[in-house]
Amino acid sequence: MKESEVHKELNTMTKTTKAAIEANSEANTGALTKHARPAVTKASIAVLAAVMTFGMAGGAFAQASSAETSDMSSAGNTNGGGLPQIQTQGDVSFTSGGVGLDESHALIREQAHWPLSLRFTGPTSDYLSDVHVRIADAKNAEILKTDAMGPYMLVKLPPGRYTVYARYKDSEKKQSVTVAGNGRAKADFHWSMQ
């Protein structure tokens, strides 16, 4: 239903409700007359229908108007299956997340299809997020700089040797990784602080 149609319907319902109230007021007894009851009942149904219509139309409007936002959560993803949004930076594609079970399972399942997989944990293997990640190639040129949105990060980059820098709070760690043609390089970063 278009917004103009919804407004027209609401105006009609408002007029019906006003007529029912006026009919009741004219009776001047405080009780509904047998002539006013059907009008009040009709008005009540109309108001209920309006509320339901606006509730549904409002939800549809909210969905339609949010289509242009760049939602980075798995609920708004276009990849399906709980996988967070895939982002690109230059020639590098990446995704990160894993705070919820859907995302964790999707990221773990997808590791085999990505050349590099990173995992960030704290004490007692607690998962961490908001880890600052920087990846440099063999010539020390920065090819990726981003923040991990959860404990897992998957990265698509060409075969070669890379250094992965991961900083959590004030502690930075680094690991060298070799990404082969078939991919599946992994690096785990563990901090003893939460």
Protein Blocks (a to p, Z undefined) as FASTA:
>chain_A
ZZklmmmmmmmmmmmmmmmmmmmmmnonopacfklmmmmmmmmmmmmmmmmmmmmmmmmm
mmmmmmmpccfbfklpcnggoiacdddehjbccddehkbmmlmmmmmmmmmmpfbdcddd
dehhiacehiacddddfkopafbdcddfbfbdcddddeddddddddehjbccdddddddf
kloiacddddfbZZ
